[in-house]
Amino acid sequence: MKAKLFILSQILCIISCAVGSIQQIININFNTNLQFTMYFFFYSFQLCMFVIKQNRTDITRKLFIQTFALGLFDCCVNACCAQAYAYVNMANVSILLCLVAPFSMIFGKFILKATYNFKQLAAAFVTIIFAIAFTLLDISEGESKNKLLGDSLAIIAALGYSLDSTISEILSKNVPTQRYISLMAIGGWSLSLILMLSFNVKHFNKTPWQSFILFIPLSILQQCYQFLQIFITQKSSAVTYNLSTLCTNFYSFATALFILNSKMNFVQIIFGLGIVFGVVVFFVGGENGVEGSGIGRVKEEADVGVALTESQLGEK
């Protein structure tokens, strides 16, 4: 199972890199930043799975409300990430998204009651320090206002993605992947439609048709990413998912520098590699460091309780 999850996580990393590259191309080459329209396409593809009958069965009112709310939140986080590409390059965004790992650790600690060792805590602290240094250096170069906004949006997206995946770990445990994704799509589609009609429609007549064509493969790739994300989270944990996708940052960083010709000075590269190094240390030190989430302990306690009850009944 570990080998299978690793292979799936690498496929997910490549998909994520491709998504970021297409977003960068749309923003730079076609001067288009219709992020709400882009995610309307994405959630529309995702909502198609709700047509399948098995994805509409065994849905409780509580689960529907929870996934609808999470879909709204997911749409907001995706919009923040997409907007970040309009102000800073792909390398900046991919590096700052490394913060998803330590943020997931924090949410795992307080929401899932997971515990971590000293090496993980130190690595998370180093990662955050390097991210702050990278951002301060980045905004000191050129148009600081736009870069500050772009870096801030990327950090907010990292925070949102970590919370999103942590909540998904709780809600999706006993729900089939396709059903869970289709339920989330309802909230995301509703909000993206409202935002698209409010902010993007008026710019359609000035938007190159190539941008709308690129929205289609972009939406399909995002759909594949979402499916793999939930599947990996269900089979492991939110923290494991976020850490296993670390290679995305290597792929994206290399793509931005060598293919998209993004510019960075030597010190920025050092700080960026420092962020990646911190998350790698967190990942390596986490093999035996995460003692388990609250979900796992609750399940174990329940199993023990059932076993004790059965033994007591047997004695009687």
SEGU-635919 format. One record per residue (C-alpha): residue in three letters; x, y, z. Coordinates in steps of 0.02 Angstrom, whole numbers, plus 32768, in hexadecimal, padded with zeros to 4 digits. Each point is the difference from the previous one (the first is absolute). Layout:
residues N
ALAXYZ
...
This chain:
residues 316
MET800080008000
LYS808F80788029
ALA804D7FE57F53
LYS7F57801B7FAE
LEU7FE280A18062
PHE80AF803E7FD3
ILE7FE27FE37F46
LEU7F5680548009
SER804B8094805E
GLN808380177F77
ILE7F787FFD7F7B
LEU7FA380808068
CYS809F806B8009
ILE80147FFF7F43
ILE7F49802F7FE9
SER8014808F807D
CYS8099803E7FA3
ALA7FA27FFB7F5A
VAL7F6D8060804D
GLY80758089803F
SER8057800B7F57
ILE7F5C80137FA1
GLN7FC58085807C
GLN80A3805F7FE8
ILE7FF07FF47F42
ILE7F4D80408005
ASN803080938070
ILE809F80337FA3
ASN7FE87FCF7F49
PHE7F48802D7FF2
ASN7FF98084808A
THR7F687FA98047
ASN7FD67FF080B8
LEU7F4F7FBD8004
GLN801C7F918097
PHE7F477FF2802B
THR7FD77FC87F4F
MET808F7F838004
TYR7FBE7FB0809F
PHE7F4E80057FBE
PHE803E7F8E7F74
PHE80587F928081
TYR7F6A7FEC8074
SER7F8D7FE37F6A
PHE806A7F6A7FCC
GLN80047FC780B5
LEU7F4480118012
CYS7FE67F897F6D
MET80277F6F8076
PHE7F618028805F
VAL7FA07FBC7F6A
ILE803A7F518030
LYS7F787FB1806B
GLN80737FB48083
ASN804680AD8025
ARG7F51803C8031
THR7FD97F75807C
ASP801B7FF480BC
ILE801680BC8014
THR7FD0804280AA
ARG7FC980B3801B
LYS8096801E8071
LEU807C7FC07F7E
PHE7FAF80697F77
ILE800C80A08068
GLN80B47FDC8033
THR803D7FDA7F50
PHE7F9F80937FB8
ALA80568076807B
LEU80A97FB17FDD
GLY7FE080157F45
LEU7FE480BB801C
PHE80A280098062
ASP805E7F997F7D
CYS7FC780797F78
CYS804280968063
VAL80A87FAC801E
ASN80137FCF7F48
ALA7FD780B37FCD
CYS808780438075
CYS80817F8B7FB5
ALA7FCD802A7F4D
GLN800580BA8026
ALA80B17FEF8045
TYR803E7FCC7F53
ALA7FC980AB7FBF
TYR807C805C8071
VAL80957F8B8016
ASN804D7F767F99
MET7FE47F45800E
ALA80A37FE58061
ASN7FC98078808A
VAL7F567FAF8012
SER80437F4D7FFF
ILE8082802A8085
LEU7F8580578074
LEU7F857F707FEC
CYS80827F97805C
LEU7FB3804E809B
VAL7F6D7F8A7FEA
ALA80667F7A805A
PRO8023805D80A4
PHE7F52804E7FFC
SER7FB67F517FF1
MET80687FCB8095
ILE7FB7808F8066
PHE7F4D7FD77FCF
GLY80237F47801C
LYS803B802880AF
PHE7F6880658033
ILE7F767FAE7F99
LEU80377F4A7FEE
LYS80667FFB80A2
ALA80997FBD7FA3
THR80A9800A8058
TYR80AA80297FB3
ASN80B57FEB8032
PHE80828088801C
LYS804D7FEB7F53
GLN7F5980237FAE
LEU7FDE8098806C
ALA80AE80477FDB
ALA7FEC7FE07F45
ALA7F5780567FFE
PHE804A8097805B
VAL8093800B7F85
THR7F887FF47F6D
ILE7F988091803E
ILE809B806B8022
PHE80427FE27F50
ALA7F5480277FB7
ILE7FFB80A7805C
ALA80B280297FC6
PHE7FD57FCE7F4D
THR7F66806F8000
LEU805B8097804A
LEU808B7FEF7F7F
ASP7F827FE97F74
ILE7F9C809D8026
SER809F8067800C
GLU80207FDE7F47
GLY7FA3806F7F84
GLU7F4480138011
SER7FF37FD980B8
LYS7F458022800E
ASN7FCF7F7D7F7F
LYS807F7F82803E
LEU7FC8801580B3
LEU7F4D7FE17FCC
GLY80317F687F98
ASP806C7FB4808A
SER7F7780228080
LEU7F7E7FAA7F94
ALA80737F697FEB
ILE80197FF380BC
ILE7F448012801E
ALA7FE47F767F7E
ALA807C7F8F805A
LEU7FA4801F80A4
GLY7F597FDD7FAC
TYR803A7F627FA7
SER80447FB880A2
LEU7F5C8022805D
ASP7F9D7FBE7F6B
SER805F7F5B7FFC
THR7FF77FED80BD
ILE7F4380148000
SER7FF47F8A7F6A
GLU805E7F7D8064
ILE7F7380058080
LEU7F6B800B7F8A
SER80387F887F77
LYS80377F6B8068
ASN7F637F987FE6
VAL7FC3804E7F5D
PRO802C7FBF7F51
THR807A80767FA9
GLN7F91802A7F6B
ARG7F698023806E
TYR806480708073
ILE804A80657F6F
SER7F5780147FAB
LEU7FB3803F80A2
MET808C807F8017
ALA7FE6803A7F4D
ILE7F5180418027
GLY804080888074
GLY8096802A7F93
TRP7F9880097F62
SER7F7D80708050
LEU807E807F8041
SER806C7FFF7F63
LEU7F6480207F95
ILE7FCF8096806B
LEU80B180477FFE
MET80147FE27F45
LEU7F5E805C7FD9
SER802E808D8077
PHE80B580207FCE
ASN80347FA27F63
VAL7F7280057F81
LYS801C80B87FD7
HIS80B17FD67FC6
PHE7FD07F707F8D
ASN7FFB806B7F62
LYS80B68033801C
THR803D7F51802B
PRO805F7F9C7F7A
TRP7FA37F637FCC
GLN809E7F9A8020
SER7FEA801E80BB
PHE7F567FAC8001
ILE80467F6D7F9E
LEU808B7FEB8082
PHE7F7E8002808C
ILE7FC37F557FC3
PRO80A17F998015
LEU80258065809D
SER7F597FCE804B
ILE801A7F497FD3
LEU80AD80018051
GLN7FBA8053809C
GLN7F787F7C8006
CYS80837F757FFB
TYR8062805A8087
GLN7F6880108071
PHE7FD77F487FEF
LEU80B27FC9802A
GLN8008807C8090
ILE7F657FBB8056
PHE80337F4B7FDC
ILE80AE8017804B
THR7FB7805C8097
GLN7F837F74801D
LYS80867F7A7FF8
SER807C805F806E
SER7FE980AD804D
ALA7FFD80B87FD4
VAL80B180198040
THR80417F6A7F9D
TYR7FA9803F7F63
ASN804880AF800F
LEU80AF7FBE8023
SER7FFB7F7C7F77
THR7FDD80887F7F
LEU80A1805B802C
CYS80497FCF7F57
THR7F8280777FB0
ASN806B808F803F
PHE809C7FB77FAF
TYR7FA57FE47F5A
SER7FAD80AC8003
PHE809E80598037
ALA80667FB17F74
THR7F7680207F80
ALA7FF280B78031
LEU80BB80207FF9
PHE80337F9A7F68
ILE7F647FF67F92
LEU7F9780998029
ASN809E806A8019
SER7FCA804980A7
LYS8085806E804E
MET80497FEB80AF
ASN80A2803B804D
PHE807A7F8D8058
VAL7FC8802D80B1
GLN7F4A7FDE7FD3
ILE80307F557FBF
ILE805E7FDB80A3
PHE7F6980348069
GLY7F8D7F9C7F8E
LEU806A7F648011
GLY8003802080BC
ILE7F427FF58003
VAL80037F5E7F9D
PHE808B7FBB8070
GLY7F9A8025809C
VAL7F6B7FA07FBE
VAL806F7F6F7FC9
VAL80467FF480B2
PHE7F4E80058042
PHE7FD07F727F8B
VAL80987F938029
GLY7FED801E80BA
GLY7F477FDB7FF9
GLU800A7F477FD6
ASN7FF47FD380B8
GLY7FD880AB8042
VAL7F46800B7FE2
GLU7FB47F968087
GLY7F5380097FB7
SER7F6A806E7FED
GLY7F698010806E
ILE7F9D7FA07F7E
GLY80737F6A800D
ARG7FFE800180BE
VAL7F43800F8008
LYS7FF07F6B7F8A
GLU807B7F9A8068
GLU7FA5802C80A2
ALA7F5A7FD17FB0
ASP80467F597FC6
VAL80447FDE80AF
GLY7F588030804B
VAL7FA47F897F8D
ALA807A7F74802A
LEU7FEB801C80BB
THR7F4380037FF1
GLU80007F5E7F9D
SER80727FAB807E
GLN7F93803A8091
LEU7F647FBE7FAA
GLY805A7F5C7FE0
GLU802B7FEE80B8
LYS7F4B801C8030
